[in-house]
Structure formats: structure tokens, C-alpha cells
Amino acid sequence: MCCLRICKGHLTCRVVMSLACCVIMASCGTGIEVTEHVSDKDVQKVINQDNNHQKLVTLDPYVDSVPSWRTGKRFWVADDQVKLLFVHSQDYNLDTVRLAGRIIEYAGYDIGDIYDNRNTLNLKFSDSQTGLTYRYRSGKTLSEFNPLFSIPMLIDMDLVHHVARQIEGKDYYIRTPIWFNSQTEKMMDGRHFIQVHIDSILPGNAVMPLRVLFTTADTHEHAMVWMSDNASTMHGRDFDAMFVANDPRQSYPDISDANWDRITRQQIIEGMTKTECRLALGNPKRINENPNQSGMKEYWYYEGGSYLYFADGILQQFRR
């Protein structure tokens, strides 16, 4: 009888558990080495299950909808192309208007086009710098707006203030190494699983509505990350995906200080365990297992041709 002992707490092991057991049992006693491929879908399925199990909504959701908007509600213009969404007027030339980086205010609505006997609304926005009013054809009646409605390239400043009230001035541990220079907005070398202080929340860009500016606790380095709000479908960049309240280091007391420092910098060396490599680089895109009589061999494959080779759970070779 042949069996495979797998640690239930290890994400990658759980991904390949059922397939690996079948492969080993089929090959035991035959002397034939069997290589089993675990598909991208298999890996992602268990990763998603693990994320859903651990995910906690730590921020109060922001809920607002057009029927409750009041005159003067402020919006940050994230991209100058928003003017393509506005109704052109004979009173001014939108082509000459530059709106990016400015605030415009909600100015109510008027009845727009009539579709299928429905009185749809034009949402109006006033521009204090030019004195102009812009109209956005919503294609909806007042009762058809839901709390998730938003206009592309306009960032609701009430959302920005709502998030700021909850996390500004507090300390968290950052989970993403994808950092940006807070002045130039260029990508920079970041670290993860270290403590940071949230300095301020600012409006973001056309894709990510929030900019989170922070300072690292150990080196006092200033940086920022782009963040989606918790109502967004981009859960990989919301608060829960990017920050955590508790020190992740405390969950791994067996990892040496030297290896933990490498993990925070996304670095690996031969001799690391699979857990340490996963913490440093994230989950692989796919895994190939090669069980034989001498033990278990594994290849982890990442984007760009990178791979890690393990023998009995210990990193033997890698290419990055």
C-alpha cells in the first residue's frame, strides 16, 4: 500500500493533493516514474477557496446612489478623456477644456433622451474654474440607479474621505510589494509583510480610485500604492488584499530572520522550503510533480519562464 502524507496547512500541497495521491498509488510497485501535471485551473481553484476562507471585510462599505446625491457633491477628474462622455454644447468647445486633476461638482439633473417611453436623465456637473456645466447622458431613469453606479474617470470624493476616516493615521502590515513613488508615480522596488504607517488617502486614477500614501516603520521610506474600493470587482487590489492588521511574521516562527528578510524582498536561495518560497514569490502558475521511489520532486512554474525545483520540499535549483 502506498500513501502520501500532505500538510493540510500548505496551500500548494492542497492544490495537488488528490491528483498526487492517485499518481503515486498508480505507480507504486511498478518501478515506473509518473509525472503529473497540475493545471492552472486546479491551482487557481484552491487559491480562490483559500482566499475566500481567510478574507475579512475590514472596511465599512461605501454606499451611495444618484437619487441621494446632493448638489455640490464633489468629484475628482482622473482623466481628461472624461469629456468624451459629456454632451457637446454649442455654448463652448469641449476640445479645449482640460479637466484632469480638477474637482467638478454635481449640479442636479435634467430630463435627457426618451428611450422606450422612459425619461432618462442627464446628470449635470458644474466647473467653478470655467463657470461651465457639463452633462452626462446616463441612459437611466431615477429609479434605475443602483449604489454601485459610477461614471468612468470620475472619483467620488466622499468615497475618498470615507476610506481616509477608517485607515488614515493607522499602522498596518503591507501585503503587496508593488509600490510606486509618491511623487513621480513610477514603480519602485517594494517589500511586503513589513509594517507601514498610512499617511493619507488621495483620489487615484481611472482604474484605481484610491491612492494610499504610507511610510515604512523600519526605514521611514515614503511610497504609495493604488487601491480599489471594497465594492469593486478588483478584489486583488482592495484593502483586504493589500493590508493586514497583524504581523504575518508571527505565523511563521520556524522561519529564520535571514530568510524572513529575503521573503520581504521577494528573494529566494537554495535550501528554502516551499512555504518560504511561496511567501517570497506567491503561488506558482502551475506545478509539475514527479514522485518516485527516492522521494517527491516538484517543479513550480511562474510567469516569464521562471521556475523552482524542489526535492522533498526543499529548493534545489531555480531560475528567475
C-alpha positions in Angstrom: 0.0 0.0 0.0 1.3 3.4 -0.9 0.1 6.7 0.6 1.1 10.4 0.5 1.3 12.5 3.7 0.3 16.1 3.0 0.2 19.0 5.4 -3.3 20.5 5.3 -2.0 23.9 6.1 0.1 24.2 3.0 -1.8 25.7 0.1 0.2 24.2 -2.7 0.0 20.7 -1.2 -3.8 21.0 -1.0 -3.9 22.0 -4.7 -2.2 18.9 -5.8 -3.4 16.5 -3.1 -5.9 14.4 -4.9 -4.0 14.2 -8.2 -0.8 13.3 -6.5 -2.3 10.6 -4.4 -3.8 8.9 -7.5 -0.5 9.2 -9.3 1.6 7.7 -6.6 -0.8 4.8 -5.9 -0.8 4.0 -9.6 3.0 4.0 -9.8 3.8 2.2 -6.5 5.3 -1.2 -7.1 5.7 -0.8 -10.8 9.1 0.9 -10.8 7.8 3.4 -13.3 8.1 7.1 -12.6 5.0 9.1 -13.4 5.0 12.8 -14.0 1.7 14.5 -13.2 0.7 18.0 -14.4 -1.5 20.2 -12.2 -3.3 22.7 -14.4 -3.6 26.4 -13.9 -7.3 25.9 -13.2 -6.6 23.4 -10.4 -4.1 25.8 -8.8 -6.4 28.8 -9.1 -9.4 27.0 -7.8 -7.8 26.1 -4.4 -6.1 29.6 -4.2 -9.6 31.2 -4.6 -11.0 28.8 -2.0 -8.2 29.7 0.4 -8.7 33.5 -0.2 -12.4 33.3 0.4 -11.9 31.4 3.6 -9.5 33.9 5.0 -11.0 37.1 3.6 -12.5 39.5 6.1 -14.1 42.8 5.1 -12.2 45.2 7.4 -13.5 48.5 5.9 -17.1 49.6 6.2 -18.5 49.6 2.7 -19.3 52.9 1.0 -22.8 53.1 -0.3 -24.3 56.0 -2.3 -26.5 56.3 -5.3 -27.7 59.1 -7.6 -31.1 59.6 -6.0 -29.3 60.6 -2.8 -26.7 62.8 -4.4 -26.9 66.4 -3.2 -26.0 69.5 -5.2 -22.3 70.3 -4.6 -21.2 66.7 -4.3 -17.5 66.7 -5.4 -15.8 64.5 -8.0 -12.1 64.3 -8.9 -11.5 64.1 -12.6 -8.9 61.3 -13.1 -8.5 61.5 -16.8 -9.1 64.3 -19.3 -10.8 61.9 -21.6 -13.9 62.1 -19.4 -15.0 65.0 -21.7 -15.8 62.4 -24.4 -18.6 61.2 -22.1 -20.2 64.6 -21.8 -22.8 66.0 -24.2 -21.3 68.6 -26.5 -22.7 72.0 -26.4 -22.9 75.0 -28.8 -22.0 77.3 -25.9 -18.4 76.0 -25.6 -15.8 73.8 -27.2 -15.1 70.7 -25.1 -12.0 70.0 -27.1 -10.3 73.0 -25.5 -11.3 72.1 -21.9 -8.7 70.4 -19.6 -10.3 68.7 -16.6 -7.8 66.1 -15.4 -6.7 66.7 -11.8 -9.6 69.1 -11.0 -12.7 69.0 -9.0 -16.2 69.3 -10.5 -19.4 69.3 -8.6 -22.8 67.6 -9.0 -25.4 70.2 -10.1 -28.5 68.0 -10.3 -30.1 66.6 -13.4 -32.5 67.3 -16.2 -34.6 65.0 -18.5 -32.5 63.7 -21.3 -33.4 61.4 -24.1 -36.5 59.3 -24.1 -35.9 55.6 -24.7 -38.8 53.1 -24.8 -41.1 55.7 -23.2 -38.6 56.1 -20.3 -37.5 59.5 -19.2 -33.7 59.1 -18.8 -31.6 61.6 -17.0 -28.7 63.9 -17.9 -26.5 64.3 -14.8 -25.1 67.8 -14.6 -21.7 68.8 -13.3 -20.5 72.4 -12.7 -17.0 73.6 -13.1 -16.1 76.5 -10.8 -12.9 77.4 -12.7 -14.6 77.9 -16.0 -18.2 78.5 -15.0 -19.3 75.8 -17.4 -21.8 73.0 -16.8 -21.3 69.6 -18.3 -24.0 67.0 -18.9 -23.6 63.2 -18.8 -26.2 61.0 -20.6 -26.9 58.3 -18.1 -29.4 56.3 -20.1 -31.3 55.5 -16.8 -34.3 56.7 -15.1 -34.0 57.9 -11.5 -35.3 54.5 -10.1 -32.8 52.5 -12.2 -29.7 53.7 -10.5 -28.1 51.3 -8.0 -25.5 52.0 -5.3 -22.6 50.7 -7.5 -23.3 53.1 -10.3 -20.3 55.3 -11.2 -19.2 57.5 -14.1 -15.9 56.4 -15.6 -12.9 58.6 -14.8 -14.8 60.5 -12.1 -13.8 59.6 -8.5 -16.3 60.4 -5.8 -14.5 62.4 -3.1 -17.0 61.2 -0.5 -15.5 57.7 -1.1 -12.0 59.0 -0.6 -13.0 60.7 2.7 -14.9 57.6 3.8 -11.8 55.4 3.4 -9.5 58.0 4.9 -11.6 58.2 8.1 -11.1 54.5 8.6 -7.4 53.9 7.9 -5.5 57.2 7.8 -3.0 57.6 10.6 -3.0 53.9 11.5 -0.4 51.2 11.2 -0.8 48.0 9.1 1.4 45.3 7.5 1.5 45.7 3.8 0.9 42.5 1.7 2.0 43.8 -1.7 5.5 44.6 -2.9 4.1 46.6 -5.9 4.9 50.1 -4.7 5.1 53.4 -6.5 7.0 56.6 -5.9 4.5 59.0 -4.3 5.9 62.0 -6.2 6.5 60.6 -9.7 4.1 57.7 -9.5 6.8 55.5 -11.1 7.1 51.9 -10.0 9.8 51.2 -7.4 11.3 48.3 -5.6 8.9 47.4 -2.8 8.7 44.9 0.1 5.9 43.0 1.6 5.0 41.8 5.1 6.5 44.8 6.8 4.8 47.5 9.0 3.8 50.8 7.4 2.0 53.9 8.6 -0.8 55.2 6.5 -0.2 58.9 5.9 -3.0 59.9 3.6 -5.7 58.8 1.1 -6.0 60.6 -2.1 -8.0 60.2 -5.3 -6.5 57.7 -7.7 -6.7 57.2 -11.4 -9.2 56.0 -14.0 -8.7 52.3 -13.0 -8.0 52.5 -9.2 -10.0 55.2 -7.4 -7.7 55.5 -4.4 -4.0 56.3 -3.7 -2.7 55.2 -0.4 0.4 57.1 0.8 2.5 55.4 3.5 5.8 55.4 5.4 7.7 52.2 6.3 8.2 51.7 10.0 11.8 50.5 9.8 13.5 52.7 7.2 11.0 55.6 7.1 10.7 55.3 3.3 7.8 57.0 1.6 5.8 55.3 -1.1 2.3 54.7 -2.3 0.0 52.0 -3.8 -3.0 52.2 -6.0 -6.1 50.7 -4.4 -9.7 49.8 -5.4 -12.6 50.2 -3.1 -14.2 47.2 -1.4 -17.2 47.3 -3.6 -15.1 46.9 -6.7 -14.8 43.6 -8.6 -11.0 44.0 -8.5 -10.6 42.2 -5.2 -6.9 41.7 -5.8 -6.3 45.3 -5.2 -8.7 46.2 -2.4 -7.8 46.9 1.2 -8.0 43.3 2.4 -5.8 42.1 -0.4 -3.1 44.7 0.3 -3.0 45.3 4.1 -3.4 43.3 7.2 -3.6 44.3 10.9 -1.5 41.5 12.4 2.2 40.9 11.8 2.5 38.0 9.3 5.9 37.1 10.8 4.2 35.8 13.9 2.5 33.0 12.0 5.9 31.6 10.9 8.1 31.2 14.0 10.3 28.5 12.4 11.5 30.8 9.6 14.9 32.3 10.3 15.3 36.1 10.5 17.6 35.9 7.5 15.1 34.1 5.4 12.3 36.3 6.5 14.2 39.3 5.4 14.7 37.6 2.0 11.0 36.9 1.8 10.0 40.5 2.4 12.3 41.4 -0.6 10.9 38.6 -2.8 14.3 36.9 -2.8 15.0 33.1 -2.6 18.0 30.9 -2.1 18.6 27.2 -2.3 17.6 25.3 0.8 14.4 27.3 1.3 11.2 25.4 2.0 8.1 25.5 -0.2 6.4 27.6 2.3 9.2 30.2 2.3 9.3 30.3 -1.5 5.5 30.7 -1.7 5.7 33.6 0.8 8.5 35.2 -1.2 7.2 34.8 -4.7 3.5 34.0 -4.4 1.7 31.0 -5.7 3.0 29.4 -8.9 1.1 29.4 -12.1 1.4 25.7 -12.5 3.1 22.7 -10.8 4.6 19.5 -12.1 5.0 16.7 -9.6 7.4 13.8 -10.2 7.1 11.2 -7.5 9.5 8.2 -7.5 10.9 5.7 -5.1 13.5 8.2 -3.8 11.0 10.9 -2.9 9.0 13.7 -4.3 10.3 16.1 -7.0 8.4 19.2 -7.9 8.7 22.0 -10.5 6.9 25.3 -9.8 6.5 27.5 -12.9 5.9 31.2 -12.8 5.3 33.9 -15.5 8.2 34.8 -17.8 9.8 31.4 -17.8 10.8 31.4 -14.1 10.8 28.1 -12.3 11.7 26.5 -8.9 12.8 22.9 -8.5 12.2 21.1 -5.2 13.3 17.7 -3.9 11.3 16.5 -0.9 10.1 20.0 -0.3 13.5 21.8 -0.3 14.5 24.2 -3.0 17.4 22.7 -5.0 17.5 24.9 -8.1 15.7 27.9 -9.6 15.7 30.3 -12.5 14.3 33.9 -12.1 
